[in-house]
Amino acid sequence: MANQEKKPNRMPEKIRRVNRVIQSRTFVLMLILGLGTFLLLVGKLWQLQIVRHDELQGLALDQQTRSTVVSASRGTIYDRDGNILAISATAETIFLSPKELREELEKEETTWTKEYLAENLAQILDVNIEGIYQKMENVESQYEVLKLRADEEVANQVREFLNENKIHGVYLVTDAKRYYPYGTLASHVIGFVGDDNTGLYGLEARYEDSLEGQTGLVVTAKDNAGNDMLYEYEKYYDAKNGDDLVLTLDTTVQYYLEKGLKDMVTRFDAAQGASGIVLNAKTGAVLAMGSYPNYDLNDFSAIQDEKMKQMIADGSASLGDMQMRQWRNKALNDTYEPGSTFKVVTLAAALEEGVVTPETTYTCTGGTVMSGYTIHCTGHHGSQTLEETVANSCNPAFISYGLAVGPERFYDYMRAFGLMSGSGVDLDGEATGIFINEDSLTDLDLACYAFGQNFNVTPIALIAAQAACINGGYLHQPYVVEQVLADDGTVRYQHDGTPIRQVVSEATSAEVRKCLELVVADGTGRNGQVTGYRIGGKTGTADKGQTGEVVVSFMCFAPADDPEVIMLLALDTPGRDTGTYPSGGAMVAPVSSKIMSEILPYLGIEPSFSAEELLGADTTVPNVIDLSTEEATTRLKNKGFSFRVVGSGDTITDQTPAGGTVIPGKSTVVLYAGEAKSDDLCTVPPLVGKSPAEANVAATNAGLLLRFTGTTASTSGSVRVLGQSEEVGAQVPAGTVITVQLSDTAVAD
């Protein structure tokens, strides 16, 4: 056994193998864990440095800096003469930092309270105190607006209050506020901006990209308490001011238009208001555009019209509905059946097609039958010339003209005049006309179209077409913006006045003008006469479905032989108990006469008096005091005045009116020959509703003089005084001139 060989011990080798396996596995596991940890760290770094870079950088900047927006000055809007219609002026936005306020209130040296601060700020800024408390509760916020664009006076009160009480955490930042110097003037065209100074309506919205400018920025360093670190860091990025607009509007013409619209709506109790447009007939430039009721651009949310206020009060309408209604531009956003004012287009098309000529005649029997329906006329006109059918606004005659043109060519002319596609005026919200599909048009439809019924157009599209009919045949796109100017005066945009197309010939246009002048001289539009001017025009009355309500309108232009200005007025749903026949000729034409009598001289359009008118034109009274009675009366005769001598002296000691006074020709001058002139004031008598003769007697008996305007050439017995320049009962000096407007109250369309 001693020599028996021992077996080798293999356990250590086995253990070593196991250990090596364990070591290998441990290494692999550690390698995996290490690699995994590395990948996690890389992923986290990727997320922080790449994915969230902008976010974290913004948080850091917000923690270390304060950014204040510097508002750009919004572009100014001017009328054509440089009058400012809209401008941005310096204002200040007041905001608070709830975080800083909390820290300030925790300091022992703070002498004011949160309640004291909120109460005084609410009083100065005229805001709800509860709203201030709510904003103070956002203690992690550093920017809570209290008042946007406060006026300088209010901002100074806030600044004084903060300084007196050593309050930190409330700030004022320079901003810009929009002002409209003329208030309600041209409100539907200019439009308004919202709280963020962004255009919401009208030109302010349409030209937002030009007007808005580019905001700037001031970046300053702040400490961990949020206080500005002066001189530590500041960066200023300049704001770029917006471009200016130069409009075609004329503030004076706009004023006269809006005054006329208001008077017309008030006088005839129009339920749906009124609209009006004044265009340069040769270029399409909009000199004035208005709707009534209107609103104040400086307080655009407030309802101006008393009827609208009452509807809100009694619950029949909401504030939002009434706001939308008062903001609507009826001349642009609404369509209506034009009625007989559309006959201008029918006449132009018929003349251009050669289906009628100046020698055409038509016999009116009071109506015509179409497809079993009787279409009535305004009277039994009998045999008429072409001009007389226009002057009488004869429906059957125009039906025959439209049918002679034919449906296909009639629609071609409506398209050529821009009626079916819209005018393209540079304002947002132009409505689209409503027409029967051409393939479905019947003879009855065409008959109604010929005199302006059973289809809808916008006033702006219609007046553009009417202008083309009387300006030589050239269709222009109506426009409001003449130029866009950069802040340094550089012209960025200039309107191109090239006509869109010529629709009818010069000869056709001349004949249309001739016919329309007769409408005003001796037709349904005679209430549109303006002393000293040749006026052309066309009246219109259109039914609003089967309701019995109407839209009455009048288009006129001057001078009739070479039109410079064209105007279209429409009165929507006049009252039924106004005492005036519901027609464009009776209701709208007199207002047009008044507006034209004001704007034509202003625009420098010279009157052309006839010999008879010249005798009655305004003339300066010569001073004849101290002259002999014979010499004084001779001088007055030579000037065209009649006279009356009071007293029996040989020398004139006084006179009424005084020398240098401008009075109507043919007026009577009172001369005092030794007799003392009374200093007593005269009482203005009621003249409205009287005939011209009755008004003249009443004025003369009161010691006053009359100047007649309006329908001065009518021989109708229904001409009456529509308005007077001085209020009834007013006390005025003897010889005062009272201007009265005449109207033929029996005029129909």
URURFEN-V585290 format. One record per residue. RES is the residue in one letter. PSI is psi in degrees with one decimal (999 if undefined). Layout:
<<RES | PSI> <RES | PSI>>
//
This chain:
<<M | -30.2> <A | -33.6> <N | 1.4> <Q | 135.5> <E | 133.2> <K | 142.6> <K | 141.2> <P | 146.3> <N | 110.9> <R | -2.9> <M | -44.7> <P | -39.9> <E | -39.1> <K | -40.8> <I | -40.4> <R | -39.6> <R | -43.1> <V | -42.9> <N | -39.8> <R | -39.3> <V | -45.7> <I | -42.8> <Q | -41.4> <S | -44.7> <R | -39.2> <T | -41.9> <F | -45.1> <V | -42.9> <L | -43.2> <M | -37.2> <L | -42.3> <I | -45.7> <L | -40.4> <G | -44.3> <L | -40.8> <G | -43.9> <T | -40.6> <F | -43.3> <L | -38.8> <L | -42.4> <L | -42.5> <V | -42.9> <G | -42.5> <K | -43.8> <L | -39.2> <W | -44.3> <Q | -44.0> <L | -43.6> <Q | -25.0> <I | -61.8> <V | -47.1> <R | 18.9> <H | -52.5> <D | -39.7> <E | -49.6> <L | -36.0> <Q | -39.5> <G | -41.2> <L | -40.3> <A | -44.8> <L | -38.8> <D | -33.6> <Q | -32.2> <Q | -17.4> <T | 160.9> <R | 127.4> <S | 127.5> <T | 123.5> <V | 134.8> <V | 111.5> <S | 139.5> <A | 149.2> <S | 120.3> <R | 144.7> <G | 150.1> <T | 145.7> <I | 123.8> <Y | 152.4> <D | -176.2> <R | -18.9> <D | 8.5> <G | 4.9> <N | 136.2> <I | 122.6> <L | -28.8> <A | 134.9> <I | 149.4> <S | 127.0> <A | 159.6> <T | 133.9> <A | 178.3> <E | 133.1> <T | 130.1> <I | 127.4> <F | 162.5> <L | 158.5> <S | 99.8> <P | -33.3> <K | -45.7> <E | -37.4> <L | -41.0> <R | -43.8> <E | -37.0> <E | -41.0> <L | -22.8> <E | -13.7> <K | 141.7> <E | -32.5> <E | -7.6> <T | 127.1> <T | -7.8> <W | 161.1> <T | 164.9> <K | -39.6> <E | -42.1> <Y | -42.9> <L | -48.3> <A | -42.0> <E | -45.2> <N | -40.4> <L | -40.9> <A | -40.0> <Q | -44.3> <I | -43.7> <L | -9.4> <D | 51.6> <V | 167.5> <N | 127.3> <I | -31.5> <E | -34.9> <G | -35.8> <I | -42.7> <Y | -43.1> <Q | -40.9> <K | -32.8> <M | -26.2> <E | -18.2> <N | 69.2> <V | -10.9> <E | -6.4> <S | 148.9> <Q | 8.2> <Y | 102.0> <E | 113.9> <V | 130.5> <L | -39.5> <K | 121.1> <L | 132.6> <R | 61.1> <A | 147.0> <D | 160.7> <E | -40.4> <E | -44.3> <V | -44.1> <A | -39.3> <N | -35.2> <Q | -41.7> <V | -45.6> <R | -42.4> <E | -41.8> <F | -43.8> <L | -42.4> <N | -41.6> <E | -34.7> <N | 4.3> <K | 52.4> <I | 129.2> <H | 144.9> <G | -3.5> <V | 131.6> <Y | 155.5> <L | 130.9> <V | 132.2> <T | 134.0> <D | -174.3> <A | 141.7> <K | 142.1> <R | 129.7> <Y | 144.7> <Y | 97.0> <P | -29.4> <Y | 6.2> <G | -102.8> <T | -13.9> <L | 126.8> <A | 30.4> <S | -37.1> <H | -18.1> <V | -47.0> <I | -46.7> <G | -166.0> <F | 171.0> <V | 160.3> <G | -170.2> <D | -26.7> <D | 15.3> <N | 23.3> <T | 134.5> <G | 131.0> <L | -19.3> <Y | 155.6> <G | -150.4> <L | -30.5> <E | -35.1> <A | -43.2> <R | -40.1> <Y | 31.9> <E | -45.0> <D | -31.8> <S | -39.5> <L | -30.2> <E | -33.9> <G | -167.8> <Q | 123.9> <T | 152.9> <G | -176.6> <L | 138.1> <V | 121.7> <V | 121.9> <T | 151.4> <A | 151.5> <K | 156.6> <D | -176.3> <N | -13.6> <A | -1.1> <G | 5.6> <N | 143.0> <D | 134.1> <M | 93.6> <L | 140.5> <Y | 0.2> <E | -51.9> <Y | 134.1> <E | 134.4> <K | 131.5> <Y | 123.8> <Y | 116.8> <D | 140.8> <A | 146.7> <K | 119.2> <N | 152.9> <G | 166.9> <D | 154.9> <D | 152.0> <L | 133.5> <V | 117.4> <L | 168.3> <T | -12.0> <L | 145.9> <D | 119.6> <T | -34.2> <T | -46.0> <V | -41.2> <Q | -41.2> <Y | -48.4> <Y | -39.3> <L | -50.3> <E | -36.3> <K | -42.8> <G | -41.8> <L | -44.7> <K | -45.9> <D | -39.9> <M | -45.3> <V | -41.9> <T | -44.8> <R | -38.7> <F | 12.6> <D | 51.5> <A | 119.8> <A | -32.3> <Q | 18.7> <G | -157.9> <A | 163.4> <S | 158.9> <G | 149.8> <I | 137.1> <V | 123.0> <L | 151.7> <N | 115.3> <A | -22.7> <K | -16.3> <T | -19.7> <G | 1.9> <A | 129.9> <V | 109.2> <L | -28.4> <A | 145.3> <M | 128.7> <G | 158.6> <S | 151.4> <Y | 133.1> <P | 154.5> <N | -165.8> <Y | 165.0> <D | 119.6> <L | -27.2> <N | -9.7> <D | 61.7> <F | -18.7> <S | -19.0> <A | 137.2> <I | 128.1> <Q | -37.7> <D | 132.2> <E | -36.9> <K | -40.6> <M | -40.9> <K | -41.3> <Q | -38.4> <M | -36.7> <I | -42.4> <A | -39.2> <D | 3.0> <G | 5.3> <S | -10.3> <A | 153.0> <S | 160.7> <L | -42.6> <G | -42.7> <D | -42.7> <M | -33.8> <Q | -45.6> <M | -36.8> <R | -42.7> <Q | -22.0> <W | -15.5> <R | 133.6> <N | 99.8> <K | -25.9> <A | -14.2> <L | -43.7> <N | -16.8> <D | 149.8> <T | 159.9> <Y | 162.3> <E | 120.2> <P | -22.1> <G | -146.0> <S | -13.3> <T | -20.7> <F | -16.2> <K | -19.7> <V | -42.8> <V | -44.0> <T | -44.3> <L | -45.7> <A | -42.6> <A | -43.6> <A | -40.5> <L | -42.5> <E | -35.8> <E | -12.8> <G | 11.4> <V | -16.1> <V | 156.2> <T | 170.0> <P | -20.0> <E | -2.5> <T | 140.2> <T | 157.3> <Y | 136.2> <T | 118.6> <C | 125.5> <T | 9.0> <G | -5.3> <G | 176.3> <T | 153.0> <V | 127.3> <M | 120.5> <S | 39.3> <G | -2.0> <Y | 136.9> <T | 122.0> <I | 117.8> <H | 157.8> <C | 173.5> <T | -5.2> <G | -178.4> <H | 93.7> <H | -14.5> <G | -151.0> <S | 130.2> <Q | 150.5> <T | 172.5> <L | -47.1> <E | -38.3> <E | -33.5> <T | -33.7> <V | -45.7> <A | -35.6> <N | -6.8> <S | 51.9> <C | 109.5> <N | -49.6> <P | -37.9> <A | -44.5> <F | -28.7> <I | -43.7> <S | -36.3> <Y | -44.4> <G | -42.5> <L | -34.2> <A | -34.6> <V | -39.7> <G | 152.7> <P | -42.6> <E | -50.0> <R | -32.7> <F | -44.9> <Y | -34.6> <D | -41.3> <Y | -39.3> <M | -37.8> <R | -42.5> <A | -33.4> <F | 1.2> <G | 13.0> <L | -29.8> <M | -16.7> <S | -9.1> <G | 162.6> <S | -26.9> <G | 16.3> <V | 148.5> <D | 56.6> <L | 145.0> <D | 150.4> <G | 14.5> <E | 125.5> <A | 161.3> <T | 136.0> <G | 157.7> <I | 118.8> <F | 153.6> <I | 142.6> <N | 135.5> <E | -36.6> <D | -21.1> <S | 1.3> <L | 123.2> <T | 171.7> <D | -35.9> <L | -41.1> <D | -46.7> <L | -38.0> <A | -43.3> <C | -39.0> <Y | -37.5> <A | -29.3> <F | 21.6> <G | 26.6> <Q | 159.6> <N | 15.1> <F | 163.3> <N | 142.6> <V | 165.9> <T | 150.9> <P | -37.2> <I | -37.4> <A | -38.0> <L | -45.7> <I | -30.5> <A | -40.4> <A | -41.3> <Q | -38.8> <A | -39.4> <A | -30.6> <C | -26.8> <I | -3.8> <N | 14.4> <G | -0.2> <G | 6.5> <Y | 122.3> <L | 121.6> <H | 147.5> <Q | 121.2> <P | 144.8> <Y | 154.3> <V | -31.3> <V | 117.0> <E | -42.5> <Q | 153.6> <V | 123.0> <L | 136.0> <A | 169.0> <D | -28.5> <D | 7.3> <G | -4.1> <T | 135.4> <V | 112.3> <R | -27.7> <Y | 138.9> <Q | 127.9> <H | 137.2> <D | 115.1> <G | 12.7> <T | 130.1> <P | 151.6> <I | -46.1> <R | 163.0> <Q | 120.5> <V | -43.6> <V | 166.0> <S | 165.0> <E | -39.5> <A | -43.0> <T | -45.4> <S | -39.9> <A | -40.0> <E | -36.3> <V | -44.5> <R | -41.6> <K | -44.1> <C | -41.8> <L | -25.3> <E | -35.9> <L | -30.5> <V | -42.0> <V | -36.1> <A | -39.8> <D | 35.3> <G | -152.6> <T | -14.6> <G | 19.6> <R | -18.1> <N | -6.6> <G | 7.6> <Q | 144.9> <V | 119.5> <T | 126.8> <G | -6.8> <Y | 144.9> <R | 116.0> <I | 135.7> <G | 156.6> <G | 177.5> <K | 130.8> <T | 164.0> <G | 139.7> <T | 120.3> <A | 132.7> <D | 144.0> <K | 80.5> <G | -140.2> <Q | 20.6> <T | -17.0> <G | -7.0> <E | 156.2> <V | 160.5> <V | 122.6> <V | 142.1> <S | 168.1> <F | 130.3> <M | 135.2> <C | 160.3> <F | 159.4> <A | 153.3> <P | 150.6> <A | -30.4> <D | -19.3> <D | 77.1> <P | 131.2> <E | -37.9> <V | 136.8> <I | 140.5> <M | 141.5> <L | 123.1> <L | 141.1> <A | 132.4> <L | 119.9> <D | 114.4> <T | 64.7> <P | 156.6> <G | 158.5> <R | -11.3> <D | 48.4> <T | -10.7> <G | 3.7> <T | 137.8> <Y | 129.3> <P | 89.1> <S | 160.8> <G | -34.5> <G | -36.1> <A | -32.8> <M | -42.5> <V | -38.7> <A | -40.7> <P | -36.9> <V | -39.7> <S | -41.1> <S | -44.8> <K | -45.7> <I | -46.5> <M | -36.8> <S | -21.4> <E | -39.9> <I | -28.8> <L | -49.1> <P | -37.7> <Y | -40.0> <L | 1.0> <G | 17.9> <I | 113.8> <E | 138.3> <P | 157.8> <S | 86.8> <F | 142.5> <S | 170.1> <A | -41.2> <E | -42.6> <E | -35.3> <L | -36.4> <L | -30.1> <G | 6.2> <A | 158.3> <D | 134.0> <T | 146.9> <T | 129.4> <V | 127.9> <P | 151.6> <N | 114.6> <V | 10.7> <I | 138.7> <D | -2.7> <L | 159.2> <S | 155.8> <T | -42.0> <E | -45.0> <E | -38.6> <A | -45.1> <T | -35.7> <T | -41.6> <R | -39.6> <L | -39.1> <K | -44.0> <N | -25.1> <K | -4.8> <G | 5.1> <F | 147.3> <S | 167.4> <F | 163.4> <R | 128.8> <V | 127.2> <V | 120.7> <G | 170.5> <S | 16.6> <G | 169.3> <D | -10.8> <T | 142.1> <I | 121.4> <T | -15.9> <D | 168.9> <Q | 155.6> <T | 123.3> <P | 167.6> <A | 156.5> <G | 138.8> <G | -11.9> <T | 137.8> <V | 119.2> <I | 164.1> <P | 143.0> <G | 160.2> <K | 0.4> <S | 159.8> <T | 125.8> <V | 131.3> <V | 124.4> <L | 137.0> <Y | 116.0> <A | 80.6> <G | -17.4> <E | 138.0> <A | 137.9> <K | 133.3> <S | 141.0> <D | 2.9> <D | 140.8> <L | 154.2> <C | 146.8> <T | 126.7> <V | 122.6> <P | 162.8> <P | 126.7> <L | -22.7> <V | 132.8> <G | -12.3> <K | 156.3> <S | 163.3> <P | -41.2> <A | -43.5> <E | -40.9> <A | -39.7> <N | -41.7> <V | -45.6> <A | -41.2> <A | -42.8> <T | -43.1> <N | -27.2> <A | -1.4> <G | 24.3> <L | 164.9> <L | 152.6> <L | 141.6> <R | 120.8> <F | 135.6> <T | 170.6> <G | -133.8> <T | 77.1> <T | -12.0> <A | 2.4> <S | 140.0> <T | 5.7> <S | 143.1> <G | -2.0> <S | 13.6> <V | 128.1> <R | 161.6> <V | 125.0> <L | -30.7> <G | 158.4> <Q | 148.0> <S | -26.9> <E | 140.8> <E | 147.0> <V | 132.4> <G | -8.3> <A | 144.2> <Q | 117.1> <V | 157.9> <P | 152.8> <A | 141.6> <G | 1.8> <T | 138.9> <V | 121.8> <I | 122.3> <T | 125.1> <V | 142.5> <Q | 130.1> <L | 148.1> <S | 140.6> <D | 104.8> <T | -8.9> <A | 8.4> <V | 133.2> <A | 163.0> <D | 999>>
//
